[in-house]
């Protein structure tokens, strides 16, 4: 049985492999994706279970350290 908490969490594909990581606010995740070129954002988004972006404020996204660094690195390169 899925709990409400389970429905409010998403995770990258590496969590099942035992990778270390942490939770981020869904809004932060969406904002970082929006800074990426469309092709890169689409490719990256396939690593995390989908959710409606309008629900991002109620979602927590678990990212392994590698995915978080990659996402933040891509976004900061674009801002530079």
Number of C-alpha atoms within 10 A of each C-alpha: 4 6 7 8 10 11 12 16 18 19 20 20 16 18 14 8 7 8 14 12 17 14 16 17 15 23 18 14 22 17 13 18 20 13 18 20 12 11 9 13 18 13 9 16 16 11 14 16 12 10 14 7 14 11 11 18 13 14 23 22 22 24 25 20 14 13 18 19 12 13 21 16 13 18 19 13 10 10 9 5
